[in-house]
Amino acid sequence: MTTATAERLLGLVGNPNVGKSTLFNALTGVRQRVANYPGVTVEAREGSVALDSGGAARLVDLPGAYSLRPSAADEAVVEEVLLGRRGPRPDAVLVVLDATNLRRNLFLCSEVADLGLPLVVALNMVDEARRAGIDVPTEELRERLGVPVVETVAIRGEGVEELRAALAQARPVPREGSLGEALEARLASAPGACRWERLRALEAEDPQLRAEEVARRYAWITELLHQRGEEDLARARARTERVDRVLLHPVGGPLVFLAVMGLVFQAIFTWAGPVMEGIEAAFGWLGGIASAHLPGLLGELGTSLVVDGVIGGVGAVVVFLPQILILFFLLGLLEDTGYMARAAFLVDRPLQSVGLSGRSFIPLLSSFACAVPGVMATRTIPHRFERLLAILVAPLMTCSARLPVYALLIAAFVPATPVLGAFNLQGLVLLGLYLAGIAGGLLVALVASRFQRRRGRLLPLVVELPPYRWPSWRGVLLKLRVRGGDFLKRAGTVIFAVSVALWFLMSFPRQPVESGLSEAEQAALQLRESYAGRLGHALEPALRPLGYDWKIGVGILASFAAREVFVGTMGVVYSVGEADEESADLRAALRNERDPRSGRRVFNTATVFSLLAFYVFALQCGATVAVVKREARSWRFALGQLFGFLLLAYLAALGTYQTLAALGYAA
């Protein structure tokens, strides 16, 4: 991670669920980016903060931690960054405390204060604390810590300007006397540049000092708080617990979770339609303009490259942006309300039975967006075997790249038949595909865990359940901007490159125009004899048992660069330009495609569901393979995962097609 020399570097630390990310968004706005710490693969966010002094600083959002001595790998980064072992040492630290739970939060704050860095404290959620009748000790904290303490309500942006002023004036404050006379005397003679390093040096020689240090810190916290507000806080938490009795019920909880997820996936189809139609119309207009004006400049071949390769290929993927944004928007709301933390408890017991635990829930949930950050998020798992198991199954979670493929095939071949009033068959099929990926991941984890006899006992799941809150709309929208930007970046780079390469493979070698052939017949001849056609025909014998022809084979092969390329590939293969699941031309082309030998429809029910089954399990992402190798530190693991899931996808597609064909659905 690098920082400009003209900017101050600020670290943002805090326990999980204290509103740290919301405060980061309020301070930085859109002036943020994703970065990695040198030497590790923990993803971070950096943002530029305008200070009250008129200058600017770079704010680094460090992973949430309960202590500077954590058990998980990503939390260990906090101490290393604050000590300057992972790049430049921060010039100051902003510690975020939850005003409703100061007893737990102040432990980390007391450790950070011992680092000797300038410190500013953001006392967040003071509105919730006061509604619960808690006496917030702002002045006492200022006096005892000797640092600026600013009351904030991050979700509404309250206190942000005061924080800017405090950060601009942050200065180091000496900290002595909080660990008792005996330990303080030993600290004075220990080696180290700050109290924290001297304490670490002493405890390396005498590990029993750790227990004394912890006891002293909590004694200092108890003296500061004087047990204030705990009865009122207990009453406030009782309201949350009443809701949890329903949402965490062994039977009702999973049913509510499935119903919520069902509504999310139904909304993907229901809400996105009008926007997708507008995007499709825009790309259609752009393609028409290019077709009308480019032949004179670029000729027929150059115009084909722009219209079919670039506009058609990229447009076929961009049109799915509304569905992806809706998915992330709704999941972001659920996360901000505190519901997703409850989901970790709901899945902990079933995950324990397959060698995982509730700790794997967040990494696996992240994989629904993209397996790359999901695999990286496994660094929060302290147990090595569980971490490797989570890395193994993360790509089976249905990432956003699969959504365009699912949406195309479901919209084209599954009727929108109403089911149970609020749902229709399309939304339920999509939910079923997501559940199939989850079930496949659990099955793989179960089998793998049975082969590992010495995996050791998993640690019990301990995670704090935050109170239910209104979501931060600004924070959710900022996450959408990042996710949408990542998707468009892929459309503008990887998918663009694949679309152009695919156009080349289908356009060369050029076939001479034969008399007596119609334009459509000449185009079919060109495609059949092209490099792509030859490659597809070479793969066809292995794909025939799955119900696929050589054209589907070309689409599958292209999608190993990026799954969503399949949709654009079908648009190019069938020469329909800007193709998506709403495209009447592409639907007609898929529905009317016939096997020249048997006369049967290629895209029959058996073939469509076989193709869906293939995409549920296939690992078609080069970036994921690279990250898995880096995290598992083994090419053998990464390549074994790649080819193992390819075999699993083939067998799943084979079983699906042959079963449905036997039932008469291959006609």
C-alpha positions in Angstrom: 0.0 0.0 0.0 1.5 3.3 -1.0 0.7 6.9 0.0 1.7 10.2 -1.4 4.4 12.0 0.6 2.4 15.2 0.8 -0.6 13.5 2.5 -0.8 12.4 6.1 -1.6 8.7 6.6 -4.4 7.9 9.0 -5.5 4.5 10.3 -9.1 3.7 11.1 -9.6 0.9 13.7 -12.4 -0.5 15.7 -14.3 -3.7 16.7 -16.6 -5.3 14.2 -20.1 -3.8 14.0 -19.3 -0.4 15.5 -20.1 1.5 12.3 -16.5 1.8 11.2 -17.2 1.3 7.5 -20.2 3.8 7.6 -18.0 6.4 9.2 -15.3 5.7 6.6 -17.8 6.3 3.8 -19.0 9.5 5.5 -15.4 10.9 5.7 -14.2 9.9 2.3 -17.4 9.8 0.1 -16.5 8.7 -3.4 -12.8 9.5 -2.9 -11.9 5.9 -2.1 -10.3 2.8 -3.7 -9.5 -0.8 -3.0 -5.8 -1.7 -2.1 -3.8 -4.5 -0.6 -1.3 -4.5 2.2 2.2 -5.4 1.1 3.1 -9.0 1.7 -0.4 -10.2 2.4 -3.6 -10.6 0.4 -6.0 -8.8 2.8 -8.2 -6.4 0.8 -8.4 -2.9 2.3 -10.1 0.4 1.4 -8.3 3.7 1.2 -9.9 7.1 0.9 -9.0 10.7 0.8 -10.2 12.9 3.7 -10.4 16.6 3.5 -9.2 18.0 6.8 -10.5 21.0 8.6 -7.1 22.6 8.2 -7.5 22.7 4.4 -5.2 19.8 3.8 -5.9 16.2 2.9 -5.1 12.9 4.5 -5.3 9.3 3.3 -7.6 7.2 5.5 -7.0 3.4 5.6 -9.9 1.3 6.8 -8.1 -1.5 8.8 -9.9 -4.9 9.4 -12.2 -5.0 12.4 -10.5 -6.5 15.5 -11.3 -7.0 19.1 -7.6 -6.8 20.2 -4.1 -6.2 18.8 -3.4 -9.8 19.6 -6.0 -11.6 17.4 -6.3 -15.2 16.4 -7.1 -14.6 12.7 -4.6 -13.7 10.0 -6.3 -10.6 8.7 -6.7 -9.1 12.2 -3.0 -9.5 12.8 -2.5 -6.9 10.0 -3.9 -4.2 12.3 -0.9 -4.4 14.7 1.6 -4.7 11.9 0.3 -1.7 10.0 0.1 0.5 13.1 3.7 -0.4 14.0 4.9 0.3 10.4 5.7 -3.3 9.5 3.4 -3.2 6.4 4.5 0.0 4.8 4.6 3.6 6.2 3.4 3.9 9.8 0.2 6.0 10.1 0.7 9.5 11.3 -2.4 9.2 13.5 -5.2 6.7 14.4 -8.9 7.2 14.5 -10.5 4.6 16.9 -14.3 4.1 16.5 -16.2 3.1 19.7 -19.8 1.9 20.0 -21.3 4.0 22.7 -23.8 1.2 23.6 -21.0 -1.2 24.3 -18.0 0.7 25.7 -16.8 -2.0 28.0 -15.8 -4.3 25.1 -14.7 -1.5 22.8 -12.4 0.3 25.3 -10.2 -2.8 25.5 -8.9 -2.3 21.9 -8.8 1.4 22.4 -6.5 1.1 25.4 -4.1 -1.2 23.5 -4.0 1.3 20.5 -3.3 4.1 22.9 -0.1 2.3 24.0 1.3 2.5 20.5 2.3 6.1 21.0 0.6 7.4 18.0 -1.6 10.6 17.9 -5.1 9.3 18.7 -8.7 10.6 18.0 -11.7 8.7 19.3 -15.1 8.7 17.5 -17.8 7.8 20.0 -20.4 6.4 17.6 -24.1 5.5 17.9 -24.5 8.0 20.8 -28.2 8.4 19.7 -28.9 4.7 20.3 -27.1 4.9 23.7 -29.1 7.9 24.9 -32.4 6.4 23.7 -31.5 3.4 25.8 -31.0 5.7 28.8 -27.2 5.2 28.9 -25.1 8.0 30.4 -22.4 8.4 27.7 -19.1 9.3 29.4 -17.7 11.6 26.8 -16.0 14.1 29.1 -14.5 11.3 31.3 -13.1 9.6 28.2 -11.5 12.9 27.1 -9.9 13.4 30.5 -8.7 9.8 31.1 -7.5 9.2 27.6 -6.1 12.7 27.1 -7.2 12.7 23.4 -10.0 14.3 21.4 -13.3 12.4 21.8 -16.0 13.3 19.2 -19.6 12.1 19.4 -20.9 10.8 16.1 -23.9 9.2 14.4 -22.2 7.9 11.3 -25.3 6.7 9.6 -26.5 10.4 9.5 -23.1 12.0 9.1 -23.4 13.7 12.5 -20.0 14.7 14.0 -18.1 14.3 10.8 -17.0 17.9 10.5 -15.8 17.8 14.2 -13.8 14.7 13.4 -12.1 16.5 10.5 -11.0 19.3 12.9 -9.8 16.8 15.5 -7.8 14.7 13.0 -6.1 17.9 11.7 -4.9 18.7 15.2 -4.1 15.2 16.5 -1.0 15.0 18.7 0.7 12.2 20.6 -0.3 12.0 24.3 1.9 10.3 26.9 0.1 7.3 28.5 1.3 6.0 31.8 -0.1 4.4 35.0 -3.0 2.4 33.6 -1.5 -1.0 34.1 -0.6 -0.9 37.8 2.6 0.2 39.6 4.4 -3.2 39.3 3.9 -3.7 35.6 4.5 0.0 34.8 7.9 -0.2 36.6 8.9 -3.2 34.5 7.7 -1.4 31.3 10.0 1.6 32.1 13.1 -0.6 31.7 12.0 -2.9 28.9 13.3 -2.5 25.3 11.0 -1.0 22.7 10.1 2.3 21.0 6.6 2.5 22.6 4.7 1.1 25.5 3.1 -1.6 23.3 6.5 -2.9 22.0 7.9 -2.9 25.5 4.9 -4.8 26.8 5.3 -7.3 23.9 9.0 -7.8 24.8 8.2 -8.5 28.5 5.4 -11.0 27.7 7.7 -12.8 25.2 9.9 -13.6 28.3 7.1 -14.1 30.7 3.8 -15.2 29.0 1.9 -15.1 32.3 2.1 -11.3 32.2 -0.6 -11.4 29.5 -3.2 -12.4 32.0 -2.2 -9.6 34.4 -2.2 -7.1 31.6 -5.8 -8.0 30.5 -7.0 -7.9 34.1 -5.4 -4.4 34.6 -7.0 -3.1 31.4 -10.5 -4.3 32.4 -10.0 -2.8 35.9 -9.2 0.5 34.3 -12.3 0.2 32.1 -14.5 -0.7 35.1 -13.2 2.3 37.1 -13.9 4.6 34.1 -17.4 3.4 33.5 -18.6 2.8 37.1 -21.1 0.2 35.7 -23.1 3.1 34.2 -26.1 2.3 32.0 -25.8 -1.5 32.0 -29.3 -2.0 33.2 -30.7 0.3 30.6 -28.5 -1.4 27.9 -29.9 -4.8 29.0 -33.4 -3.5 28.5 -32.5 -2.2 25.0 -31.0 -5.5 24.1 -34.1 -7.3 25.3 -36.1 -5.8 22.4 -33.6 -7.2 19.9 -33.7 -10.6 21.6 -37.5 -10.7 21.2 -37.0 -10.4 17.5 -34.2 -12.9 17.5 -36.5 -15.5 19.1 -38.3 -15.6 15.8 -35.5 -15.0 13.3 -33.1 -17.4 15.1 -35.7 -20.1 15.8 -34.4 -23.6 14.8 -37.4 -24.0 12.5 -38.8 -20.6 11.8 -35.4 -18.9 11.3 -34.4 -21.0 8.2 -37.9 -20.6 6.7 -37.7 -16.8 7.1 -34.3 -16.8 5.6 -35.4 -18.8 2.5 -38.5 -16.6 2.1 -36.3 -13.4 2.2 -33.8 -14.9 -0.3 -36.7 -15.9 -2.5 -38.1 -12.4 -2.6 -34.6 -11.1 -3.4 -34.2 -13.3 -6.4 -37.7 -12.6 -7.6 -37.0 -8.9 -7.5 -34.0 -9.4 -9.8 -36.4 -10.3 -12.6 -39.3 -8.0 -11.6 -37.5 -4.7 -11.0 -34.7 -4.9 -13.6 -36.9 -5.4 -16.7 -37.6 -1.8 -17.7 -34.0 -0.6 -17.1 -32.7 -3.5 -19.1 -35.0 -2.7 -22.0 -33.6 0.8 -22.0 -30.0 -0.4 -22.0 -30.8 -2.8 -24.8 -32.5 0.0 -26.8 -29.4 2.2 -26.3 -27.0 -0.4 -27.6 -29.3 -1.2 -30.5 -29.3 2.5 -31.4 -25.5 2.6 -31.1 -25.2 -0.5 -33.3 -27.5 0.9 -35.9 -25.5 4.2 -36.0 -22.3 2.2 -36.5 -23.8 0.0 -39.2 -25.0 3.1 -41.1 -21.9 5.2 -41.0 -18.8 2.9 -40.6 -18.8 0.8 -43.8 -17.5 3.8 -45.7 -14.6 4.2 -43.2 -13.8 0.7 -42.1 -15.3 -1.5 -44.8 -17.5 -4.5 -44.2 -15.0 -6.4 -42.1 -14.2 -3.4 -39.8 -17.8 -2.6 -39.4 -18.5 -6.2 -38.4 -15.8 -6.0 -35.8 -17.3 -2.9 -34.2 -20.9 -3.9 -34.4 -20.8 -7.6 -33.8 -17.6 -7.9 -31.8 -17.4 -4.8 -29.7 -20.9 -3.3 -29.4 -22.7 -6.7 -29.5 -20.3 -8.5 -27.2 -19.9 -5.8 -24.5 -23.5 -4.7 -24.8 -24.7 -8.2 -24.2 -23.1 -8.1 -20.8 -23.6 -4.5 -19.7 -27.4 -5.1 -20.0 -27.2 -7.3 -16.9 -25.9 -4.5 -14.7 -29.4 -3.6 -13.3 -29.9 -7.2 -12.1 -26.5 -7.3 -10.5 -27.0 -3.9 -8.8 -30.4 -5.0 -7.5 -28.9 -8.2 -6.0 -26.1 -6.2 -4.2 -28.5 -3.5 -3.1 -30.8 -5.9 -1.3 -28.0 -7.9 0.2 -26.4 -4.7 1.4 -29.6 -3.7 3.1 -29.8 -7.0 4.9 -26.2 -6.7 6.0 -26.6 -3.2 7.3 -29.7 -4.1 9.3 -27.7 -6.7 11.2 -29.6 -9.7 9.7 -26.6 -11.3 8.0 -24.9 -11.7 11.4 -27.9 -13.8 12.5 -27.6 -15.9 9.4 -24.1 -17.0 10.5 -25.8 -18.6 13.5 -28.5 -20.2 11.4 -25.9 -21.9 9.2 -23.3 -22.7 11.9 -24.8 -26.1 12.9 -25.2 -27.5 9.4 -21.8 -26.1 8.4 -20.2 -27.9 11.4 -21.5 -31.2 10.1 -19.5 -30.7 6.9 -16.2 -29.5 8.5 -17.0 -25.8 8.3 -18.5 -23.3 10.8 -20.3 -20.0 11.0 -17.0 -18.3 10.5 -17.1 -19.5 6.9 -20.4 -17.8 6.3 -19.1 -14.3 5.5 -16.4 -15.6 3.1 -18.9 -17.8 1.4 -21.5 -15.0 1.3 -18.8 -12.7 -0.3 -18.4 -15.3 -2.9 -21.9 -14.7 -4.2 -20.5 -11.4 -5.4 -17.2 -12.8 -6.6 -15.1 -15.7 -5.5 -11.9 -13.6 -5.5 -12.8 -11.5 -2.4 -14.5 -14.5 -0.9 -11.4 -16.6 -1.0 -9.4 -13.7 0.4 -11.9 -13.3 3.2 -11.1 -16.8 4.5 -8.1 -15.2 6.3 -10.5 -14.5 9.2 -10.7 -18.3 9.8 -8.1 -19.3 12.4 -8.3 -23.1 11.8 -6.2 -24.0 8.8 -8.2 -27.0 7.6 -11.5 -25.1 7.8 -9.8 -22.2 5.9 -8.7 -24.5 3.1 -12.1 -26.1 3.0 -13.8 -22.7 2.7 -11.3 -21.8 -0.2 -12.2 -25.1 -1.9 -16.0 -24.5 -1.9 -16.1 -20.7 -2.3 -16.2 -20.9 -6.2 -19.3 -23.1 -6.0 -21.3 -20.1 -4.5 -23.2 -18.5 -7.4 -21.2 -15.4 -8.2 -22.6 -12.5 -10.2 -20.8 -13.6 -13.3 -23.2 -16.6 -13.5 -26.2 -14.4 -13.3 -26.2 -13.2 -17.0 -26.1 -16.9 -18.1 -28.9 -17.9 -15.8 -31.0 -14.9 -16.7 -30.6 -15.5 -20.5 -31.6 -19.1 -20.3 -34.4 -18.7 -17.7 -36.0 -15.7 -19.4 -35.9 -17.5 -22.8 -37.1 -20.9 -21.8 -38.8 -20.8 -18.4 -42.3 -19.3 -18.4 -43.2 -16.6 -15.9 -46.0 -18.8 -14.4 -47.3 -17.4 -11.1 -46.5 -19.6 -8.1 -47.9 -18.9 -4.6 -49.0 -15.4 -5.5 -45.8 -13.4 -4.7 -43.5 -15.6 -6.8 -43.3 -16.9 -10.4 -41.5 -19.9 -11.9 -38.6 -17.9 -13.2 -37.7 -16.5 -9.8 -38.0 -20.0 -8.2 -35.8 -21.6 -10.8 -33.1 -18.9 -10.2 -33.4 -19.5 -6.4 -33.1 -23.2 -7.1 -29.8 -22.6 -9.0 -28.4 -20.6 -6.1 -29.5 -23.4 -3.7 -27.9 -26.0 -6.0 -24.6 -24.2 -5.8 -24.8 -24.1 -2.0 -25.8 -27.8 -1.8 -22.9 -28.7 -4.1 -20.5 -26.8 -1.9 -21.8 -28.5 1.3 -21.5 -31.9 -0.4 -17.9 -31.2 -1.6 -17.0 -30.0 1.9 -18.5 -33.1 3.5 -16.6 -35.4 1.2 -13.3 -33.5 1.6 -13.7 -33.3 5.4 -14.1 -37.1 5.6 -10.8 -37.6 3.8 -9.0 -35.4 6.4 -9.0 -37.4 9.5 -6.6 -35.2 11.5 -8.3 -31.9 10.9 -8.7 -31.2 14.6 -11.7 -29.9 16.5 -13.2 -26.7 15.2 -13.3 -23.8 17.6 -16.8 -22.8 18.7 -18.4 -19.9 16.9 -18.3 -16.7 18.9 -19.6 -13.6 17.1 -21.4 -10.5 18.4 -24.9 -10.0 17.2 -25.3 -6.2 16.5 -28.7 -4.6 17.4 -31.1 -4.2 14.5 -30.6 -0.8 12.8 -31.9 1.2 9.9 -29.4 0.7 7.0 -27.0 3.4 5.9 -28.4 4.3 2.5 -25.3 6.3 1.6 -23.1 3.3 2.5 -25.2 0.9 0.5 -25.1 3.1 -2.5 -21.3 3.5 -2.3 -21.0 -0.2 -2.2 -23.1 -0.4 -5.3 -20.9 2.1 -7.0 -17.8 0.0 -6.3 -19.5 -3.3 -7.3 -21.0 -1.8 -10.4 -17.7 -0.2 -11.3 -15.9 -3.5 -11.0 -18.5 -5.2 -13.3 -18.2 -2.5 -15.9 -14.4 -2.6 -15.7 -14.7 -6.3 -16.6 -17.0 -5.5 -19.4 -14.6 -2.9 -20.7 -11.5 -5.0 -20.4 -11.7 -8.7 -20.2 -15.0 -9.1 -21.9 -14.0 -6.6 -24.6 -10.8 -8.5 -25.3 -12.7 -11.9 -25.4 -15.4 -10.4 -27.7 -12.7 -9.2 -30.2 -10.8 -12.4 -30.0 -14.0 -14.4 -30.5 -14.9 -12.2 -33.5 -11.5 -12.9 -35.0 -11.9 -16.7 -34.5 -15.3 -16.6 -36.2 -14.3 -14.3 -39.0 -11.2 -16.1 -40.2 -10.1 -17.7 -42.4 -12.4 -15.8 -44.8 -14.5 -18.0 -47.0 -15.1 -17.1 -50.6 -18.6 -16.0 -51.5 -20.4 -18.9 -53.2 -23.0 -18.3 -55.8 -26.5 -19.6 -55.1 -26.1 -19.2 -51.3 -28.3 -16.8 -49.5 -26.7 -14.3 -47.1 -27.7 -16.4 -44.1 -26.3 -19.6 -45.7 -23.0 -17.8 -46.5 -22.8 -16.6 -42.9 -23.4 -20.2 -41.7 -20.7 -21.4 -44.0 -18.2 -18.8 -42.7 -18.9 -19.7 -39.1 -18.7 -23.5 -39.7 -15.3 -23.2 -41.4 -13.8 -20.5 -39.1 -11.2 -21.2 -36.4 -14.0 -21.1 -33.8 -16.1 -23.5 -35.8 -13.3 -26.0 -36.2 -12.5 -25.8 -32.5 -16.2 -26.3 -31.6 -16.4 -29.3 -33.9 -13.3 -30.8 -32.3 -15.1 -30.5 -28.9 -18.5 -31.7 -30.1 -18.0 -35.5 -29.5 -17.3 -34.9 -25.8 -20.3 -32.5 -25.6 -22.9 -34.5 -27.4 -23.8 -36.6 -24.4 -24.7 -33.4 -22.6 -27.0 -32.3 -25.4 -24.7 -29.6 -26.7 -23.7 -28.8 -30.3 -20.4 -27.2 -31.4 -21.9 -23.7 -31.1 -22.6 -24.2 -27.4 -19.1 -25.6 -27.1 -17.7 -22.3 -28.5 -19.7 -20.4 -25.9 -18.5 -22.6 -23.0 -14.9 -22.4 -24.1 -15.0 -18.6 -24.3 -16.6 -18.3 -20.9 -13.5 -19.8 -19.2 -12.1 -16.3 -19.4 -15.2 -14.9 -17.8 -18.5 -16.7 -17.4 -20.6 -13.8 -18.5 -18.9 -13.9 -21.9 -21.2 -16.8 -22.8 -24.1 -14.4 -23.4 -22.1 -12.2 -25.8 -20.7 -15.3 -27.5 -24.2 -16.5 -28.2 -25.0 -13.1 -29.6 -22.0 -13.2 -31.9 -22.4 -16.9 -32.9 -26.0 -16.3 -33.9 -25.3 -12.9 -35.5 -27.9 -11.0 -33.5 -25.8 -8.1 -32.4 -26.7 -6.7 -29.0 -28.1 -9.8 -27.3 -29.5 -10.3 -23.9 -32.3 -12.3 -22.3 -34.9 -9.8 -23.5 -33.6 -9.9 -27.1 -36.3 -11.3 -29.3 -33.8 -12.1 -32.0 -31.5 -14.1 -29.7 -34.5 -16.0 -28.2 -35.8 -16.9 -31.6 -32.3 -18.0 -32.7 -31.9 -20.3 -29.7 -35.4 -21.7 -29.9 -35.2 -22.3 -33.7 -31.7 -23.8 -33.7 -32.0 -27.4 -35.0 -29.6 -30.3 -35.0 -28.9 -30.9 -38.8 -28.7 -34.6 -38.2 -31.8 -35.3 -36.1 -33.9 -32.2 -36.8 -34.5 -31.8 -33.0 -34.3 -28.5 -31.3 -30.8 -28.0 -29.8 -32.1 -25.8 -26.9 -34.7 -28.2 -25.6 -35.7 -28.5 -22.0 -33.0 -31.2 -21.3 -30.3 -29.2 -22.9 -31.2 -25.9 -21.2 -31.2 -27.5 -17.7 -28.0 -29.4 -18.5 -26.3 -26.2 -19.4 -27.6 -24.5 -16.2 -26.2 -27.5 -14.2 -22.8 -27.1 -15.9 -22.5 -23.5 -15.0 -23.5 -24.2 -11.4 -20.4 -26.2 -10.8 -17.7 -25.2 -13.4 -14.9 -23.0 -12.2 -14.6 -20.6 -15.2 -12.5 -17.8 -13.8 -8.7 -17.3 -14.2 -8.6 -14.7 -11.5 -10.1 -17.1 -9.0 -7.5 -19.8 -9.8 -4.7 -17.3 -9.3 -6.0 -16.1 -5.9 -6.6 -19.7 -4.7 -3.0 -20.6 -5.6 -1.8 -17.6 -3.6 -4.0 -18.2 -0.6 -3.5 -22.0 -0.5 0.2 -21.6 -1.5 -0.1 -24.5 -3.8 -0.6 -24.8 -7.6 -1.5 -28.4 -7.0 -4.5 -27.3 -4.9 -5.6 -24.6 -7.4 -5.3 -26.8 -10.5 -6.9 -29.8 -8.7 -9.8 -27.5 -7.8 -10.1 -26.2 -11.4 -10.2 -29.6 -13.0 -12.1 -31.3 -10.2 -15.0 -28.8 -10.6 -14.8 -29.1 -14.4 -15.3 -32.9 -14.0 -18.1 -32.3 -11.4 -19.8 -29.8 -13.8 -19.6 -32.4 -16.7 -21.1 -35.1 -14.6 -23.8 -32.9 -13.3 -24.7 -31.8 -16.8 -24.5 -35.4 -18.1 -26.8 -36.7 -15.4 -29.3 -33.8 -15.9 -29.5 -34.2 -19.7 -29.7 -38.0 -19.7 -32.4 -38.0 -17.0 -34.6 -35.4 -18.7 -34.0 -37.0 -22.1 -35.2 -40.4 -20.7 -38.3 -38.6 -19.5 -39.0 -37.2 -23.0 -37.8 -33.6 -22.5 -35.1 -33.7 -25.3 -37.5 -33.3 -28.2 
